[in-house]
Amino acid sequence: MKNFKQEQPPINIGADISVKSFEMIEEELKLYPKAKDFDKNELAIISRLIHTTTCFEEVLNNIYFSKNSIGHIKSLLEQKAKIIVDVNMIKVGLSKFYLDKYENEVICYINEPFTYEMAEKNKTTRSYAAVVEAIKKHKDKPIVLACGNAPTFIYAAINTLLDEGIDLSKVALLLFPVGFVNVVESKKYGRKFSEHFGVSSIIMEGRFGSSTMSVATLHAIYKLIHDYDGNEKYNGK
């Protein structure tokens, strides 16, 4: 301990750190011409994704928004949409405040016994089996499908939506799987489906992504519905 000088963080309050971070992101975004391609709401989501990853170019160069995707997803959440996810990491990461406020149940069947059985029977991944069962069970409700890890989730979700004849006006996709195998291809399939049927989607194209980015996107959209970080003193970042 001798000759070692202890230090304290220059900014030591969580809310202050968050505010400062977004101020820095806003300033740095001015250095990227690509940022001008996005509207105010899209930039709100982009800023939160950068806040989560510190990756400016990766986010700006790979993010895809379908037409009016943010407005439609806001509407679905306000209609008590079920949020069907591929991994419990997303479920754990989502704000209980927002979920309770808008009565959005998060559905993840990845660890259910029937998922193991169906995956083994049909020779698929558990993520594939889990989303098939989740969509079938909740097909009469508005649905937001959020993927942050398993590309097989995307194939299963799209194919089940079509096979079950789901009303696609009540569906939205948030596709952020990360990795190498089937990742790029699955996102291309997601975008092709979105554009063909007019399904609202936000997709992080390429290999880049993560479950935390799915969470960040949902939190950004909740914040666009109503900002509880103001006078009501809720720090929902």
N, C-alpha and C positions, 0 to 999 in steps of 0.2 A: 504493500500500500504506500510505501514511502515514495515520494517524488511523483505520485500520480494525482493530478488535479481532477476532482470530480466536477462534472458539469450537469446542468439542468436544461431540458428542452426550451428553446426560445418561445415556442407556443405550446402551452400545456393543457388547454381545454379542448375537448373533443369537437364541440361545435365550432370553435374558432379555427381549429385545424381544417375542418371541412370547408368552411367559408373561404379561407385562404387558398385552399387547394383549387376550388372552382374559379377563383379569381385568377390564379396562375394559368389554369387551363384556358380560360377565355382569352387571356392575353396571348398565349402561345399559339392558339388556333388562328390568330390573325396572320401568322407566318406561313400558313398553308393555303394556297389558292383553292385547293379542293374543297375547303370548308364552305366556300361560297356557293357550292352546288346544293346545299341543304337548307331547308326552311328552319324557322325558329324552333319548332317542336322536335324536328329531327336532330337539330344541334343539341337540344337538351338531353336526348338519349345518347348521342355521340359523346357529349361531355362526361356523362356518367360512366360510359364504357371506358373512356380514357382515364377517368378517376380510378376505375377498378384495375386497370392494367398498366397505365402510364404509356401506352402505345398509341401514338398519334397516327402515324402513317398506316399501320396495320388496320386500325379502325376505319379511318377515312377512306382507304382504298378498297376495303372489302365489304363494307356495310351496304345492304340492300333493303330498301323500303318499298313495298308495293304501294300503289296509289291509295291514299287515305287510310293506310294501315294503322297509324297511331289513333286517329279518331275512332276507327271501328273497334280496336282493342279496348280503348277507354269505354266505349259503349257496352261491350260484352262484359267487362268487369263490373260495370254498374248494374248489369242485369243478373248478377250473382253467378257468373260463369264458373264452371269447374275448371281448375287449372291442372291439367294432366301432365306429369313430368316423368322424365326417364330415370332420374336418380334422386335419392332422399336428400342429397346435398342441396338441391334446389329447394326442397320442401323445408329443410332446416333453416336455410338462408333467408327465406321470405319473411317480411315483417308481419308479426302477429297483429299489430295495430291495423295495418291495411287489410289483411285478410278478414279480420273481424268486422272492420268498418264496412266493407263491401260484401261480406258474407260469401267470400270465395273459398271454397274447400279445395285443398291441394290433394290430388290423387296420385299415389305412387304405389304400384302393386309389385315392385321389383322383388321384394322379399317374402311375398305371400306363398304359402305352400302350393296353391293351384298354379302359380306361375312356374315354379320348378317343374311341376308335372306336365304342363302344357308345352314348355320349352323342350323337355326331353321327348315327349310324344311326337312333336312336330319338327324336331331337329332344328330349332331356332335358338336365338339368344333369349335370355330372360327379359331383356328390354323389349324385344319384339312381342313376346307373349303377354307381357304386362300391359302394353298399350292397347293391344287387341281387346283384352278383357275390359279395360277401363273405358274405351270408347263404346263398346257394346252396352256396358252397364249404364252409361250416362249419355247415351245418344240423343235423348230428348231434351237435353239441357244445352245452353250455350257453352262452348268449350274453347279454352286457350291451351294449345299444345306447346309445351316448352321443353326443348331438348338442349342439353349442355354437354353431353358425353357420348351417347351411343347412337351412331348413325343408323343402325338397324331400326331404331325407334321411328325414324322418319319414314322408311319404307313401310313399316307396319301401320303407322298412323294413316298415311295416304291411302294405302290399299284397303284398309278397314273402313275409312270414311266412304270410299267409293262402293265397296262391297255391301255396306249396310245402308246405302242410300241416304246418308246423313245430309241434312239441310246445310249446305256449305256457307250460307249467309250467316250462320251462327257459329262459325269456326274461324280461328286465327292460329297462325304458326309463328313461333319464335325458335329459330333454328341456329344453335351455336355449338354443335359438337366440335371437338378438337381432336386432332390426331392424323393418322396416315392412311389406314385401311378403310375404304368406302366413304371417307369423310367428304372429300371434294365431290364425289359422284352423288352422294346422298343429298347434299345441298343443291346441286344442279337439278336433281329430281324434284326437290321441294320447290325451287323457283319455277320450274316448268309447270308443275301442278298449280302453283299459285297464279301464274299468268294465264294458264289455259282456262281455269274455272273462276278467276277473279277472287281468289281467296286471299284475305289480308295476311301479309307475312312480313317479318323482319328477319333477315338472314345475314349471318356473318360468313361470307363466302370464303373459299379456300380452306386451308388447314387450320387457320386461326379460330379460336373460340374457347369456351369454358362454361361450366355450370354457373360460376360467379357472374359471368356476363349475362346469362339468362336472368339471374336474380336482379342484377343492376338494371336491366332493361325494364323489367316489370316494376321495379321501384320508381324508375323515371316516369313511367306511364301513370302510375298511381299519383305521383307528385303533380303531373299535368292535369289530372282530374281536380285535385285540390291540394294546395300547398299547406301542409300542417306544420311546417317549420317556421311559421310566422308568429303571430301573437298568441297562438294556442300552445306554444312552447313544446311542441313535439319534435324531437330530433329523429326523424325517420330516415336518415341517410344510410 
